[in-house]
Amino acid sequence: MQIENGGEFGIDFTNRGNEDDIEPWRLFPFPDSSDMKRIKRTMGHLVQENASIREIEDFPENSIAITNNSSADYLLLCTADDVNLAEEIYL
């Protein structure tokens, strides 16, 4: 995970390798209650982000958003079964 818990990264969907084509994405942090500093850092965590995202019309029920960009696009992981997430990532 980017800087262990949350952060930003870039994706080039054009495959041209041009730095101008890299689009920034914000990774949702995972909740961490190990100490007060980490609790504050992860308050807007994955579970809270997905609670509001699920209100979006036609959002897939069997998925969880792990990141978003400035265009309100999300990268999703879908469930493989009742317990596990699949390895594929969807836009």
C-alpha angles and dihedrals in degrees: 000000000000108000088346097286124031127329136126136293136172133240126197106206092178096064088216093118092229113146090220089063094059111110118204118234128190114223114217111237122238115241111264121184098172094114140351094264092055093044090056092044093052101039091114090052136159096275094049093045091052093048090065095036091057088067089069111108114257094008105158111256094212095057143079126209114232101178144001139201134216091271092062092251118144135206110221139199115205126210118262092194139333093300111023137061120226119245096237118098119212131200 
